[in-house]
Amino acid sequence: MFTLFPVTKKLQPYISFYYEMKWESKDYDNGIREVILPSGKAFMVFQYEGRFRGTIYGQERFVPKYYTIGQQSSNYTVFSDHKTMGLIGAAFKPTGLHKLFNIDVSTYTNIPTDSTSLFGKDIQPFEVLFEAENEAHKRVGLIENLLLGRLGDKEFKDNFIDVSIDLMHASLGCGSISSIVKKLNVSERYFQKKFKLMVGIAPSAYNRIIRFNNLFSELDQHNENDYRILSALFHYYDSSHFRKDFKKYCGEVPKQFHLDKFEFVKEAFVKNPIFLNSTL
């Protein structure tokens, strides 16, 4: 089960949406296991039932109960031995985590980090209330209050990195980084440095994720896909380059990939592609 919740106006410049995810082992053949594509967003996650583990690039990562993770540069797998898994999360806009917490987001890329490092002692009274709550919308409200406390009187200001992200989304990830830099009238070296600080990965890597997710959202739900046409539409002029990206982001080459095996991916990246719009 995947449910979305809206964000209060004051936090909308930083956070795209809140969500609840619930999985039950009875719905899987060999325990809870989901493959997830990189989304272009950072996440703050609060597990309230069960615990899961995760692997990325073939390496298992320790996942704290309450954790924050920056950009994901490859597909990753979450799995659990518990009968039921339940969590509430906040999906951050590309620069949202940096601007809210004033951190180098690249240190969070692919790494689930204990959120107590961001909130300190403020997490303790929150945890007591969160653990006692049983309703999803009230859990979301507690998370929102925690984030509002961190925000304080801070005011959001767009900068050239936000503009570059809008340009990438407008071109569906098919535009070149050099053309974006020219429009911004900044040096490419400075742009690369600030983008990685605020977003967590290189602009070319982010742009590739946006392009692939736009392509992926066009997949036929019945696996009747002409990958040659799709790859050409999204400016993959080299078939080997397309297969490489497909394997990196999906975990399988196109011929072996069957969307029906990935229920969450099918729901969140194809049926209702919630990660595509930078303004969401």
C-alpha positions in Angstrom: 0.0 0.0 0.0 1.3 3.4 -1.0 -0.5 6.5 0.2 0.4 10.2 -0.4 -0.2 13.1 2.0 0.0 16.8 1.2 2.5 19.2 2.6 1.7 22.4 4.5 2.4 25.6 2.5 5.3 26.7 4.6 7.2 23.5 3.9 6.2 23.1 0.2 9.4 24.8 -1.1 11.4 22.0 0.6 9.2 18.9 0.5 7.3 17.4 -2.4 4.9 15.1 -0.4 4.6 12.8 2.6 3.8 9.1 2.1 3.0 5.9 3.9 4.1 2.5 2.7 2.9 -0.8 4.1 4.0 -4.2 2.9 2.9 -7.6 4.1 5.0 -10.8 3.7 1.9 -12.8 2.6 1.9 -10.8 -0.6 5.4 -12.1 -1.6 6.8 -15.5 -2.4 9.9 -15.2 -0.2 9.4 -12.4 2.3 9.0 -8.7 1.7 11.3 -7.5 -1.1 11.0 -4.5 -3.4 13.4 -3.1 -6.1 13.2 0.7 -6.3 14.5 3.0 -9.0 16.5 6.2 -8.2 14.0 9.0 -7.9 15.8 12.3 -8.0 14.7 13.0 -4.5 16.1 12.7 -0.9 14.0 11.0 1.7 13.5 11.1 5.5 11.9 7.9 6.7 10.3 6.9 10.0 9.7 3.1 10.4 6.8 2.4 12.8 6.3 -1.3 12.3 8.9 -3.9 11.5 12.3 -3.1 10.2 13.9 -3.4 6.8 17.4 -3.7 5.3 18.7 -2.4 2.1 21.2 -3.1 -0.6 22.7 -0.8 -3.3 25.5 -1.7 -5.7 25.4 -5.2 -4.3 26.3 -4.0 -0.8 24.0 -4.2 2.2 23.5 -1.0 4.1 22.5 -0.7 7.8 19.2 1.1 7.9 18.4 3.0 11.1 14.8 3.1 12.4 14.6 6.8 11.6 16.9 7.6 8.7 17.6 10.2 6.1 19.0 9.3 2.7 20.2 11.6 -0.1 20.1 10.9 -3.8 20.2 7.3 -5.0 22.4 6.9 -8.0 21.4 3.3 -8.8 18.5 0.9 -8.2 18.3 -0.4 -4.7 16.5 -3.2 -2.9 14.6 -3.1 0.4 13.7 -6.3 2.2 12.5 -7.5 5.5 12.0 -10.7 7.5 9.0 -9.2 9.4 5.5 -10.1 8.6 4.5 -6.5 8.2 6.5 -3.4 7.3 5.1 0.1 7.9 6.8 3.5 7.5 6.0 7.2 6.9 8.4 9.3 4.8 9.0 12.8 3.5 10.2 13.2 -0.1 12.4 16.2 -0.4 12.7 18.4 -3.4 16.2 18.3 -5.0 17.7 21.1 -3.0 15.2 20.9 -0.1 17.4 18.8 2.3 20.3 21.2 1.9 18.3 24.3 2.3 16.4 23.1 5.4 19.3 21.7 7.2 22.3 23.5 5.7 24.2 20.4 5.0 26.5 19.0 2.3 23.9 16.6 0.8 26.6 14.6 -1.1 27.6 13.0 2.2 24.1 11.4 2.3 24.1 10.0 -1.2 23.2 6.3 -1.2 23.8 6.2 2.6 20.8 5.9 5.1 21.9 8.1 8.0 20.4 8.2 11.5 18.1 11.3 11.6 19.1 12.0 15.1 22.2 13.6 13.6 20.0 16.2 12.1 17.6 16.8 15.0 19.6 16.1 18.1 17.6 16.0 21.3 14.4 17.3 19.5 13.9 13.7 18.2 13.3 12.3 21.7 9.9 13.9 22.5 8.9 13.3 18.9 9.7 9.6 19.2 7.5 9.2 22.2 4.5 10.7 20.5 5.2 9.0 17.2 5.4 5.5 18.7 2.1 6.0 20.6 0.2 7.1 17.5 -1.7 4.7 15.3 -3.3 6.9 12.6 -1.2 7.7 9.5 -2.4 11.3 9.1 -1.5 12.0 12.7 1.9 10.5 12.3 2.4 12.7 9.3 1.4 15.7 11.4 4.0 14.8 14.0 6.7 14.6 11.3 5.6 17.9 9.9 5.7 19.6 13.3 9.2 18.3 13.7 10.3 19.8 10.4 8.5 23.0 11.0 10.5 23.3 14.3 13.7 22.9 12.3 12.5 25.5 9.7 11.8 28.3 12.2 11.6 31.7 10.6 13.8 30.6 7.6 12.7 31.9 4.2 13.2 29.9 1.0 15.0 31.5 -1.8 15.4 30.1 -5.3 18.9 30.1 -6.7 20.6 29.1 -10.0 20.7 25.4 -8.9 16.9 25.4 -8.6 16.7 27.1 -12.0 19.0 24.4 -13.5 16.8 21.7 -12.1 13.7 23.2 -13.7 15.5 23.4 -17.0 16.4 19.7 -16.7 12.9 18.7 -16.1 11.6 20.9 -18.8 13.8 19.1 -21.3 12.8 15.7 -19.8 16.5 15.2 -19.0 17.4 15.3 -22.7 19.2 18.7 -22.6 22.9 19.0 -22.3 24.6 20.3 -19.1 26.7 22.7 -21.2 23.6 24.4 -22.6 22.2 24.8 -19.1 25.4 26.4 -17.8 25.4 28.8 -20.7 21.8 29.9 -19.8 22.8 30.4 -16.2 25.9 32.5 -17.1 28.1 30.8 -14.4 31.3 28.9 -14.8 30.8 25.1 -15.2 33.3 24.3 -12.4 31.4 26.5 -9.9 28.1 25.0 -11.1 29.3 21.4 -10.7 30.6 22.2 -7.2 27.4 23.9 -6.0 25.1 21.3 -7.6 26.8 18.4 -5.8 26.7 20.3 -2.5 23.0 21.1 -2.7 21.6 18.1 -4.6 24.2 15.4 -3.8 25.3 14.1 -7.2 26.8 15.6 -10.3 24.3 17.4 -12.6 25.0 15.0 -15.4 24.0 12.1 -13.1 20.8 13.8 -12.0 19.9 14.7 -15.6 20.3 11.0 -16.6 18.0 9.9 -13.8 15.4 12.5 -14.9 15.7 11.3 -18.6 15.4 7.6 -17.6 12.5 8.1 -15.3 10.6 10.0 -18.1 11.4 7.2 -20.5 10.3 4.6 -17.9 7.0 6.3 -17.3 6.2 5.6 -20.9 6.5 1.9 -20.6 3.6 -0.2 -21.5 2.1 -1.9 -18.5 1.7 -5.1 -20.5 5.4 -5.3 -21.4 4.6 -4.6 -25.1 7.5 -2.1 -25.5 9.6 -1.1 -28.5 12.7 0.0 -26.7 14.3 1.2 -29.9 11.6 3.8 -30.3 11.6 4.8 -26.7 15.4 5.1 -26.5 15.4 7.3 -29.7 12.7 9.5 -28.3 14.8 10.2 -25.3 18.0 10.8 -27.2 19.7 7.5 -26.6 21.5 7.3 -29.9 23.7 4.5 -28.7 21.8 1.2 -27.9 24.7 0.0 -25.6 24.4 3.3 -23.6 20.7 2.7 -23.2 21.1 -0.9 -22.1 23.8 0.3 -19.6 21.4 2.9 -18.1 18.6 0.4 -18.0 20.6 -2.2 -16.2 21.9 0.4 -13.7 18.5 1.8 -12.9 16.3 -1.3 -13.1 18.8 -4.0 -12.2 18.1 -6.0 -15.4 18.7 -5.5 -19.1 15.5 -4.6 -21.2 14.9 -8.1 -22.6 14.9 -9.7 -19.1 12.8 -7.0 -17.5 9.1 -7.6 -16.7 7.2 -4.8 -15.0 4.7 -7.1 -13.3 7.5 -8.4 -11.0 7.9 -4.9 -9.5 4.6 -3.7 -8.0 5.9 -0.6 -6.3 7.9 0.5 -9.3 4.8 -0.1 -11.5 2.6 2.0 -9.2 5.0 4.9 -8.5 7.0 5.2 -11.7 4.5 4.1 -14.4 0.9 4.3 -13.4 1.3 7.4 -11.3 4.8 8.7 -11.9 5.0 10.9 -8.8 8.8 11.6 -9.0 8.9 13.3 -12.4 7.9 16.9 -11.6 10.5 19.0 -9.8 7.7 21.2 -8.4 5.9 18.2 -6.7 
